[in-house]
Amino acid sequence: MKKFFLILFVSLAAAAGLVGRAQAAAGEGIVWDKAPNMTNDLPALQNGAKLFVNYCLNCHSAAFMRYNRLQDIGLSEQQIKDYLLFTTDRVGDTMKSAIDPQQAKEWFGANPPDLTLIARSRSGHGGTGADYLYTFLRTFYRDPTKPTGWNNLAFPNVGMPHVLWELQGEREPVFETVNSHGQETQIFRGWKQVSPGTLTPLQYDQAVGNLVGYLQWMAEPVQNTRVRVGVWVLLFLGVFTVIAWRLNAAFWKDVK
């Protein structure tokens, strides 16, 4: 029996290693940073919505989200019309990009994906979808060998340019070459700021946190309501269980 469990453990460890190497080869080799939880922070969500409309909606759609749903994060209909709508859009419209899909495919190599559910669909071994997005939007660097002039540590050879580069500035990754068992491996050690952006590094991380928080909220706008209702349901079931247990005891106390 001990030998069986030992073989099972070794097999699972080997399988985990193969999965890890496959994921690293697929561009998931770096550790994802933990995204801040902003889904209950209305000012942060409002700023994230502004960033999404100004920087993401030019190429990416959110075809399952309507502008008027932004009232759930504290924006009035008039604020949505004044600050977030394009001149041809109406407050009841869905968030659709105006880019031509055929042109987008020619420019970027693929049509930019819809972002409505991106925060739920990108979860993986490294963490949640929010963790991936938070890492992805903070690991762009200049790469003149790429058509867009940009590359990304979380998604190597990505076709998307760094649309937030004016906010972050230009950076270069710093690697250290490590010799392990006769093989040289490059280990990521940090960043070198080449040119400053309009935001400080801390401010940029906060802005990305707001944007990712909005994407996380957009993927499931009722998630906070669901959690609150779930807590009350569990409390009700707990109280009802105690009542049912006492009623059962009272009913059967004279029965032998």
ZANURO-220684 format. One record per residue (C-alpha): z, y, x; residue in one letter. Coordinates in steps of 0.1 Angstrom, whole numbers, plus 5000, padded with zeros to 4 digits. Each point is the difference from the previous one (the first is absolute). Layout:
N
Z; Y; X; rest
Z; Y; X; A
...
***
This chain:
256
Z; Y; X; rest
5000; 5000; 5000; M
5009; 5024; 5028; K
4967; 4992; 5017; K
4981; 5008; 4967; F
5017; 5034; 4997; F
4993; 5008; 5037; L
4963; 4992; 4995; I
4999; 5020; 4968; L
5016; 5030; 5018; F
4976; 4998; 5029; V
4970; 4998; 4977; S
5011; 5030; 4980; L
5007; 5020; 5031; A
4965; 4991; 5013; A
4984; 5010; 4967; A
5019; 5033; 5000; A
4987; 5006; 5035; G
4964; 4993; 4990; L
5003; 5024; 4970; V
5015; 5027; 5022; G
4971; 4997; 5026; R
4975; 5000; 4972; A
5015; 5031; 4985; Q
5001; 5017; 5034; A
4964; 4992; 5005; A
4992; 5015; 4966; A
5015; 5033; 5011; G
5036; 4995; 4988; E
5015; 4996; 5034; G
5022; 5031; 5001; I
5033; 5002; 4983; V
4999; 5020; 4968; W
5024; 5029; 4996; D
5023; 5000; 4970; K
4988; 5025; 4975; A
5026; 5023; 4984; P
5006; 4994; 4963; N
4989; 5031; 4982; M
4993; 4986; 4965; T
5031; 5017; 4985; N
4994; 5033; 5018; D
4980; 5022; 4977; L
4993; 5029; 5024; P
4988; 4974; 5026; A
4977; 4983; 4974; L
4986; 5034; 4990; Q
4992; 5008; 5036; N
4985; 4966; 5005; G
4978; 5005; 4969; A
4988; 5033; 5015; K
4992; 4983; 5033; L
4982; 4972; 4982; F
4978; 5023; 4980; V
4992; 5023; 5030; N
4994; 4973; 5027; Y
4994; 4966; 4984; C
4982; 5007; 4967; L
4969; 5013; 5018; N
4990; 4965; 5009; C
5024; 4976; 4982; H
5004; 4997; 4963; S
5031; 4990; 4980; A
4981; 4989; 4969; A
5030; 4985; 4982; F
5021; 5032; 5001; M
4995; 5030; 4978; R
5009; 5035; 5010; Y
5023; 5005; 4970; N
5022; 4971; 5012; R
5012; 5024; 5027; L
5022; 5015; 4974; Q
5023; 4970; 5006; D
5008; 5014; 5035; I
5010; 5034; 4986; G
4967; 5019; 5000; L
4990; 5020; 4969; S
4965; 4997; 4985; E
4993; 5036; 5011; Q
5011; 4993; 5036; Q
4977; 4969; 5001; I
4971; 5022; 4987; K
5007; 5028; 5024; D
5007; 4981; 5033; Y
4987; 4965; 4998; L
4969; 4999; 4978; L
4964; 5007; 5012; F
4981; 5025; 4979; T
4980; 4973; 4982; T
5029; 4977; 4992; D
5023; 4999; 4970; R
5037; 4992; 5000; V
4993; 4967; 4981; G
4974; 4988; 5025; D
5007; 4972; 5025; T
5001; 5009; 5037; M
4965; 4992; 5011; K
4984; 5011; 5032; S
4967; 5019; 4999; A
4986; 4983; 5031; I
4968; 4981; 4996; D
5008; 4962; 5007; P
4967; 4995; 5017; Q
5005; 5030; 5023; Q
5036; 4989; 5007; A
4988; 4965; 5011; K
4974; 5016; 5023; E
5026; 5024; 5016; W
5030; 4976; 5003; F
4984; 4965; 4999; G
5017; 4992; 4966; A
5008; 5017; 4968; N
5035; 5015; 5002; P
5023; 4978; 4978; P
5018; 5011; 4969; D
5036; 5010; 5009; L
5017; 4995; 4966; T
5017; 4967; 5011; L
4997; 5003; 5037; I
5038; 5002; 5005; A
5004; 4966; 4983; R
4969; 4983; 5014; S
5007; 5007; 5037; R
5033; 4982; 5003; S
5002; 4973; 5026; G
5020; 4983; 5027; H
5009; 5033; 5015; G
5016; 5015; 4969; G
4991; 5017; 4968; T
4967; 5018; 4992; G
5019; 5033; 5004; A
5010; 4989; 5035; D
4964; 4992; 5009; Y
4987; 5033; 4986; L
5028; 5020; 5017; Y
4991; 4984; 5034; T
4962; 5002; 4994; F
5000; 5038; 4993; L
5021; 5006; 5031; R
4981; 4979; 5026; T
4966; 5017; 5002; F
4987; 5010; 5034; Y
4968; 5014; 5015; R
4974; 4974; 5010; D
4966; 5015; 5010; P
4984; 4965; 4999; T
5004; 4999; 4962; K
4975; 5016; 4976; P
5028; 5021; 4984; T
5016; 5008; 5033; G
5033; 4984; 4989; W
5017; 4966; 5002; N
5033; 4986; 4987; N
5026; 4977; 5014; L
5010; 4985; 4966; A
4963; 4995; 4991; F
4979; 4997; 5031; P
4963; 5011; 4997; N
5007; 5016; 4966; V
4970; 5019; 4985; G
5023; 5027; 4986; M
5003; 5033; 5019; P
5034; 5016; 5005; H
4999; 5024; 4970; V
5035; 5013; 5008; L
4993; 5008; 5037; W
5003; 5038; 4996; E
5036; 4994; 4988; L
5009; 4975; 5027; Q
4979; 5012; 5029; G
4983; 4976; 5024; E
5020; 4973; 5018; R
4993; 4972; 5024; E
5018; 4966; 5000; P
5019; 4991; 5032; V
4998; 4964; 5011; F
5018; 4980; 5027; E
4984; 4971; 5017; T
5023; 4970; 5002; V
4992; 4968; 5019; N
5012; 4969; 4982; S
4993; 4965; 5013; H
4970; 5013; 5019; G
4985; 5019; 4971; Q
5000; 5038; 4997; E
5010; 5014; 4966; T
5001; 5036; 4989; Q
5032; 5010; 4982; I
5000; 5032; 4978; F
5028; 5023; 5013; R
4995; 5032; 4981; G
4978; 5031; 4996; W
4988; 5029; 5021; K
4993; 5032; 4981; Q
4966; 5014; 5011; V
4999; 5030; 4977; S
5025; 5012; 4974; P
4994; 5000; 4963; G
5011; 5025; 4973; T
5031; 4979; 4995; L
5026; 4988; 5024; T
5003; 4962; 5005; P
5030; 4999; 4977; L
4983; 5021; 4973; Q
4969; 4978; 5002; Y
5021; 4968; 4996; D
5017; 5016; 4970; Q
4966; 5010; 4985; A
4987; 4964; 5005; V
5032; 4987; 4984; G
4994; 5022; 4970; N
4964; 4988; 4997; L
5009; 4964; 5003; V
5028; 5005; 4975; G
4974; 5013; 4976; Y
4977; 4971; 5006; L
5029; 4976; 4994; Q
5009; 5018; 4968; W
4963; 5001; 4989; M
4997; 4962; 5004; A
5028; 4995; 4974; E
5011; 5032; 4983; P
5026; 4982; 4979; V
5017; 4982; 5029; Q
5031; 5022; 4999; N
5003; 4996; 4962; T
4995; 4962; 5004; R
5029; 4999; 5025; V
5023; 5021; 4978; R
4992; 4979; 4969; V
5005; 4968; 5020; G
5035; 5011; 5011; V
5010; 5007; 4964; W
4985; 4966; 4989; V
5020; 4981; 5026; L
5032; 5019; 4990; L
4994; 4991; 4963; F
4994; 4964; 5009; L
5031; 4999; 5020; G
5022; 5015; 4972; V
4983; 4978; 4974; F
5006; 4969; 5021; T
5038; 5008; 5001; V
5000; 5005; 4963; I
4981; 4968; 4993; A
5023; 4981; 5023; W
5031; 5012; 4982; R
4985; 4994; 4966; L
4992; 4964; 5010; N
5035; 4995; 5012; A
5015; 5014; 4968; A
4976; 4978; 4979; F
5009; 4967; 5017; W
5037; 5006; 5007; K
5011; 4979; 4970; D
4974; 4973; 5005; V
5011; 4970; 5020; K
***
